[in-house]
Amino acid sequence: MSEKRYSEKKKWTSPGSLIFTGKQKVDQARITIISYDKDSIVEKEISSAEDLPRELTNHKVNWVNVVGLHQISTIETIGSFYKIHPLVIEDILNVNHSPKYENYTDYIFVIAKMIDLNKQKQINIEQVSFILGKNLLITFQEDEEDVFDLIRNRLKSNAGRIRQNGADYLLYRLLDTIVDNYYSVLESMEDKMDELDEIIITGGGKRSLEPVYFFRRELMRLRRAVFPLQETIFSFEREKEDFIKKSTYLFFRDLKDHLKYVYETIETYREIVTGMIEVHMSVESRRLNEVIKVLTIISTIFIPLTFIVGVYGMNFNTRISKWNMPELNWVYGYGFVWIVMLIITALMIGFFKRKKWF
């Protein structure tokens, strides 16, 4: 569902109305729970959101991952358990929402955009929502496919420092994984940009602009996903929440620097693509100028020839007056006209070459 269709559907509803704006990507909503500390980890899947409170372990960090937002009742049930504001639930279901950070009394709400490339090398953007509480992190996403497998594997193998830290550090690692995947997307787009540059330079004609314009639209989508996320990450450092340890703020500051680099790279790509379009226009303009120049030279050569032929094409009767085009009665009149026209043509061609017009 596009943002326009969403706004039309939302037009006559009150704030906090729960409307899912995405496409159903899974048959049934799935809820998985990973509970861990530095000594142990338990992973399980529950069939109903009603079972969620009794399945969590209070003295461990609990990561609850909800896949499938089309089942609004499931999201609503989870919201009622943890007293999540209806406006937050509304934002979770609105997958067209920009990245954001909101601070509530018992939790922090964050929206980020997970980006990858499909088989056609086109950008696929999925919204991921986070609810961070005390020893609790709830993530909401539309599809089972995500970029968090590395985090899951590290949790299971107890690699790195994830299991030695709390839910705030887990949130950082998930956001960091999302941002790291931006680099892979940018590398692929750089390769695509090189291909487009080759097409433009070799002169692919009018149709060569189509993939360039499409590529620019993809960059605009990427920019809309990344730019607000900078402010979102900055909010962690600015707000200084109790849910986030002082040691974790340093990691969010580093993440902010990574996002700054990603955003600057996107802006650089946009400038390069704009330059490609300008180069294409310049090449096409030069090509058109060459064509016009050739046609102008040909026309200029034929102007005096056309004048001569037009003069001698007049039908004045030479019998009435000896001054009526006496050349028509010359024995060599026809040949003389041809010689004059050839001399004029040669002189004009010589003049054009001297001026280096061709």
Residue, then its C-alpha position, 0 to 999 in steps of 0.5 A: m500500500s502506498e503512502k497516498r492510499y494509506s492517507e486516504k484510508k486513514k482520512w476519516t479515522s481517529p488518532g490511534s486507529l490500528i491500520f496495517t499499511g503493508k503487504q502480508k508476507v507471512d501466513q501466520a504471525r510468529i513470536t520467538i523469544i530468546s532469553y539469555d544471560k552470560d551463562s545460558i540461553v533459551e530460544k523458543e517459539i510461542s503460538s499465541a501472544e497470550d502466552l508471552p508474559r509467562e514465557l519471559t524470564n525476569h532475571k535474563v535479557n529477553w528478546v521478543n521478535v514478532v514477525g507478521l504485522h497483518q495480525i493486528s490482534t497479536i500486536e494489540t495484545i502485546g501492546s496491552f501487556y506492556k502498556i504500549h501507547p495506542l499511537v505507538i501501536e499505530d506507528i508499528l503498523n504503519v510501515n511507511h513511517s519514517p525512522k523515529y525515536e520516542n521516549y515513554t515512561d516505561y520504554i523507548f520506541v524506535i523505528a528503523k529501516m532495514i534495507d537489502l537488495n532483491k534478486q533484480k538488484q532493486i532496493n527492498i526496504e522493510q520497517v523494523s520497530f523496537i520497544l526497549g524496556k528493562n531487560l526486554l527488547i521487542t522487535f516487530q517486522e513484516d517478513e521472516e527474512d532479516v539481517f539479524d542471523l549474525i546476532r542470533n549466531r553470536l548469542k547462541s555461541n556466546a561470541g563477543r560481548i552481547r551476552q555480557n550486556g543488557a537489552d540496551y546493548l542488544l538494541y545497539r547491535l541490531l541497529d548496528t547490523i542494519v547500518d552495516n548492511y547499508y554498506s553492502v547495499l551501497e557497494s552494490m549500487e556503486d557497481k551499478m553506477d559504474e555500469l550506468d556511467e559506461i552506458i552514458i559515455t558510450g552513448g546509449g541514446k535516449r533509452s540510456l537515461e531510463p535506468v539512470y532515472f530509476f537509479r536516482r529514484e532508488l537513491m532517493r528512497l535510500r536517502r529517505a530511509v537513512f536521513p531521519l535515522q541519523e536524528t534517531i541515533f542522535s536522540f540516544e545520546r541526547e536523551k540519556e535514558d535510564f534504560i541505556k547504560k553509560s557504557t552503551y552511549l559510546f557505541f551509539r556515538d560510533l553508530k552515529d558516525h557510521l550513519k553520517y558516512v552512509y548519508e554522505t556516500i548517498e549524497t555523493y552518489r546523487e551528485i554523480v548521478t546528476g552529473m551523469i544526466e548532465v553528461h548525457m544531455s551534453v553528449e546528446s546536445r553535441r550530437l544534435n549540434e553536429v547534425i545541425k552543423v552538417l545540415t546547415i553547411i549543406s543548406t548554405i552550399f545549395i542556397p546560391l545554387t538554388f538561386i542560380v537555378g531559380v533565375y534560369g528557371m524563369n520563362f521569359n520569351t527570348r524572341i520578344s527581346k534580346w535582353n530576355m536571358p540571352e544566355l539561353n541561346w548560347v551554345y555553351g550556356y548550359g555547361f557554363v551554368w554548371i561550371v559556375m555552380l561547381i566553382i561556387t560549391a568548391l569555393m564554399i567548401g574551401f571556406f568552411k574547411r579554412k574555418k574548420w567548420f568540418 
